[in-house]
């Protein structure tokens, strides 16, 4: 049975399409990181489909993996694996690897450091909700209106980034300003939707990236709404890093301390459309 499943994966037409796209993108960029190729192709393929395609290209030796030959930095988070088409020597791409390593390291630092980009994104959406007239009942919420999120064995109680209300609709909101997105990442979305439902609120998942299938089956199908805002949000002070990350890694990024007006209007549109749907259900 396992062999049959493996064979299905091997012959998956989407993986075959992804392999073509991967080869084309690597030829264009000369060398890529694992995260880079998945982000560059995320509007066309699920990241895990791209990952399978890359593994098959490595197995067939159409793509070669390069390590980093320079001096290692202490600490984790640094990219050490780079991929090029077959027969490209390390010397040809050494300088580009160094540049990509420095920039990806910078992104990791602002995603995980003390001034984490996740907290920055939450602050931006706090301002968005206030601007649009939402009542913010709380941040980092685990209890609301007599209900609380159920604990998980061996873990701290979960929470949601916000509970907000407008027009008598109460949302349990979670913001995910992530660049990494894989098949197992979807479990975090499921958890946050469950948390919102346990608090008696309507799930509202806000994320840089969500695959369409998860939006439909894990959010919309459970009564929630989603906003996929596409660009990784970082403080304005990191403008130069955002530009370099876009140029070198294809990361969609926005260095800002204020959410763009058109995005604020989109959040309002999501709420108003949701309000209309709820009213139609009551008729």
N, C-alpha and C positions, 0 to 999 in steps of 0.2 A: 504493500500500500504506500509506504514511504517512497519507494522507487517511482511509483506512478505519479505521486505529487511532485517529485523532483523533475520528472520528465515534462509535466505540465508547465512548470516554471521555466524550464529550458526552452520550451517552444512557445512561450507567451509572446504573441505578436507585438504587444506593447514594449516588451523588453527588446525585441528585435528592432523596433523603431527607435527606441532609446539608444541602442548601440550605434546606429547611423548618426544620430544627433550628437552623441558623445564624441565620435571620431571627428566630426566636422568642427565641433567646438574646440577640441584639443588642438586640431590643426590651426585654428584661428588664434588661439591664445598661446600656443607653443607648449605650455606646461600649466597644469591646474592642480588644485587641492581637491580632496574628496568633497568638502563642504561647498567649495566654489562651483564645481560642476553641477551639484544638486540644486544650488540656488539659481544658477544660470538657466537651468532647464525646468525649473519648478512650475512654470506656467504651462508646460507641455506634458510633463510626466510627474507622477508622484515621486518624491525623493527616493523611496525604497525601490521603485522600478529602475530609476537611474543607477542606484547602487548595485542592483542585480546585473544590469547591463555592463557596468564597469568591471564587476567580478568576472563575467564571461570574457570580456576583452582581455583581461589580465591572463586568464587561463589559456586563451588561444594565442597569447603572446603578441597580440596586435597593439597592445598598450604596455608600456614598461613603467615600473614603479621605481622612483628614485628616493633615496634618503637625503638627509641634509648633512653635507660633508664639513660644514663650518663648525665653529666653536659653539658648543651647547650652552644654553642658559639654564640656570637652576630654576626649579619650579615647574609646574605643569601648565597645560594649556597651549603649548607651542606646537604648531603644525610641523610634523617631521616626515610626512609622506607626500610625494608629488608625482604626478602622472604625465607622461608624454607619449607620443606615438613611438612605435618601434624604431630603433636605430638612431634615435636622437641622443647624443652624448650628453653627459652631465655638464661638461665644459660649455656646451652651447647654451645651456639654460641656467648656469650657475648664478649669474647676477639677478635674473628674474626670480629665481627661487628665493634668493636672499630678500628681495623687495617684498615678495608675497608673504614670506615668513614674518617679516617685521610688521606688516600691516595687519595680518590675521592675528598676530600676538596682541596688537593694540586693540583690536575689536574684542578679543577675549577679555582683556583687562577691563574694558569699560562695561562689559556684560556681567562680569563677576566681581569687580572690585567694590570698594566702599561706596563710591558714587555710581552704583549700578544703573545701567540703562533701564532696567525694569522699573525701578523706583521713579526714574525720570518720566517714563511713559505714564505711570500711574498719576503723577503730579499733573501732567498735561491733560489727562482725561478728567481729573478733578476739576480743573479750570473749565474744560468743555462743558461738563454737567452744570456747573454754576452759571456759566454764560447762557445756557439754554433753559435755565429756570427749573432744573431738577432739584428736589430736596435731597440732600445727601444725609442719609440716616447714619452712616458710619463707614469707616475704612477698616480693613482687616477684620471683617465681621465673621464671628462663629456662632453668635446668638442673635436672634431677631424676633420680636413680637411673640415671645413665649416659646419659640422653637429654637433648636440648636442642631448644629451639624453633628452627626453621629461619629464617634471616635473610631479609629481603626486600631486593631490589636498591635501593640508595640510602637504606636506612632502618636505624635502630638495631634490634638484635634485640628481638623482642617479649617480653612477660612476662605472667604471671598474678599477681593480687593475693595469692593464697594457694595452697599445696598443703597439704591437711589429710587426716587419716586417722582412721577409727573403724570398729571391727568388721571390720578387714582390707579396708575399702573406701577407696581413695585418690581424693580429688577434686581436680581443678584448678579453682579458684574464681576468678571475677572479679565484682567489685561495680561496678554502674553506677548511681550516684546522680544520674541526669540528669532534667532537665525537658524538654529538647528531644528529640523523637523523630520522625524522618521516615523515608521509605522507604530513604534511603541509610544511616541509622543502623544498619540491620540488618546491614550489612557488618561493623560492629564486633563484633556478636554472632557472626557466622560466623568471624571471625578468632580470637576468644577460644575458641570451641569447637575450632577447628583446633589452637590452641596446647595445649589440654588433652590432646587426642588425641596430639599429637606427644610429649608428656611421658609418655604411657602412663597417663594418669589419666582418671577419668570427669568429663566437663564438668559444672560446677555454676555456672550463671549466676544471679546475684542482682541484681535491678534494680528500680528504682521502677516502671518501666513496660516491658512487652514486649507486642507484639501476639500474639494467640493463634496465628496462623498460623506466626509465627517460632518460637514455643515448640514447636509440633508438628513442623515440617519441618526446622528448623535445630538444635534442641536434643534433643528427645525422640527423633527419628528417627535421631540419631547417637549414641544411648546416654546422653545427658545428662539432667539434671534442672534445673528452674528454680524460682526463688522470686521472685514479683512482689509487692513489699511496698507498693506504691501511694503512700505518702506520702514526699515529699522530706525527707531527714534533714539537719537543721542543728543546730549546737550550741545548748544550752539558753539561752545568753546572747541568742540572736536570737528569743526567744519573741514579742516584740511585733511584729517584722517578719513572723514566720510567721503571726500572727493577721491582720495587715493584708493579707498576700498572699492568704490564704484569702478574706477578705471582698471584696477589690477585684478579684482576678484569678482566683479559683476554684482556686488552686494547692493541692493536698492536701499539707500539710506537717506535720512533727513536729519540734518543737524539744526535743531531749533529749540527755542525756549518758549515757543507759542505755536499751538496747533494751527495750521492754515485754515482760513475762513471756509473754503470749499469743503474741507473735511468736517468742520463743525456743522455745516449745513447738512452733510450726509448723515451724521449721527442723528440730527433732528428728523430727517426724512425717514430713517429707519424706525424711529419711535412713532411718527405720525402714521406711517404705513401699518405698523403693528397695531396701533390704536384702532384703525379702521377695520382690520381683520377681526380684532376682538369684538368690536361693535356688531359686525355682521354675524358672528357666531351667536350673539345674544338675541338676534332677531328671530 
